[in-house]
Structures are given as C-alpha cells and as structure tokens.
Amino acid sequence: MELRTTYTSVPVATLASGAEVRIPIHEVRGQAGDGPTLGLTACLHGDEQVSTEILYRFLLGLDPAALKGRLLVVPVVNPLAFEAVTRHTPLDMQNLNRVMPGGGEGFFTHQLAEALVGHVLNKLDYYVDFHAGGVYPTVDYVYISNAEALSRAFGSPILFRPPGGYGYGGSTASYTVGKGVPTVTVELGGGTVDQTAYVRRGVAGILNIMRTIGMLAGDPVPPPPQTVLRTLLTLRPRAGGWLVPEVTALNARLAKGTVLGRTLSPYSFEELEVLRAPFDPSLTVLVRLQPCRINPGDFGYMIGDLATAEAA
Ligand SMILES: [Zn+2]
C-alpha cells in the first residue's frame, strides 16, 4: 500500500555537523468535503516510537476520498531524540514537552518547539498527541483535558482527569488547550512487548475520533466501560539497579501494599528497594513487563487511586 499524503518538512536549525534538523509533516486534504484541521503528533519524546508506528499505519489505511477536512500529521516531532532513543533532546537535555511554546531561553529544544507551534499547532482545530511508555515501561491511559467526548471516543479503558485540566505545563496539550483547541493526549504502549495490539488500538482510536467530529462518515463505536482517575501517582524509585517486576498486568486492581516489583543490585543481587501499590485499591496504569535497568527518579510505575475515581 502506498501513502496518499503530501509530504513536506520545515527547517528548524543546522547543527555543527552540518546536518539540518527538520520537522516532518504529512498533509492530507480530504476529498469528501470541507471540514476541520486535525493535527496528530508522535515522538515528542524520542523513546516512545510506537507512537510513530500508530501514525504510519493510520496513514497507510487512510483514503483521502473518504475524508472531510484536513490532516496535519507529524510522525516524529523530535528527530534528535528519535535518533538517540531518548526522552529528552540529547543536544541540550531539554524536555520538548515542557517548553512550549518555545522561544524562551533559546536552547535548541525551544527552537524546535517554536517551529512546531508555528508550522503545526497554530493551524489546528483539533489535536491528538501520542505518547507511550518508552523503552521499558508499558502504559495505557488517555487524558481528559478540554474535550471529554473525544478522549472517551479514543476507546481506552482508563482515563485521567488531571487537576489543572491538561497535565503538564509547557506541553503541546497545554498550549492547544490554552488556545481553546479540543485536545486529546494519548498514552499507549511502549516497553519490551509486541506492540501490535497497541498499534491496532491507536489506529482504531484515531478513526473513532474522526467519526465523532464528522471527518469520516459512520457512527462512532461506543467506548468500553471506562474508569476516570482523579489521582494518578508516578512511583519514582529512590534506588537504581535492576527492577524485577512482580505485577505486569495493566488495568489491574490491587490491594494497597501489593508488591509491584523489587529493585535488586544486578551485581550482588541484594534487594535495594521494594515498590508497592500505594492506594486501596490501586489500579495499574504504567508497568514494566520484563526485568530491566532502572534509575532513581525514573517512571517506575504509575498507579491510579480507585477510591477517588469516577465509576466505570
Ligand atoms: Zn511522552
């Protein structure tokens, strides 16, 4: 199958090596009529590469003849982080999803943010941003910010309603929410497991959002029963080493104190830290499926508090 998109890329900066950094943009103009512009972005964090595959498979299957409106799709927002498979930009160690709308202190990452805002984010009527767990963790939830119906339409079983309405300041989502653009942030997949099912769900979620906003014909598929978390805690280890998980299931309900995993020294095999479920009951949202390296401050696990959740 062939891509039926118009591909361009916009310049950001030239590196000392002479290599040029550009932001890739696939544009699709619908042939079924006028409609809104939907933006889809992936790999703002370079270690979340399943997000790129979701957009690739989505574009492969898309027929512009059936589309109303326009798509702007950025499969890799941060090419330097993609190359290095790192969350942050290796050049300046900045987090691209905390420095929007860019400018600012003028680090390279701020320049990249500024280009994304000008060439993509400012042109959108709707926005969906894809994240994943990274190299080791696997994750599964969707933020509810300013477009609850669209967040639900993506179809994930767990949603998170963050206190500020959009999660992190300086994120692309905080920028588009600030402009009143209906915005969905997806956290899906990643880690050391087969990503096929996550890719399939990601594509289905985009299509269902597009049906919901009228860019594709047909009735949206009703979402499954959904738990909306109000409290979502990231367990950040104090001890680095080798994390051996004991709980590997996502969307699992656990009693407070359940051992999630144990951090051992990979050298002496001494137990350095035990990570436990913090809430009664707890819900697993980000887990690790295989023994893996872990550092202090990493995303160890993410656990929702079911006692304060909105009923499924
Ligand atoms: Zn991310």
Residues whose N, C-alpha, C, O or C-beta is under 5 A from the ligand:
A	BS01	ZN	H45 E48 H131 A132
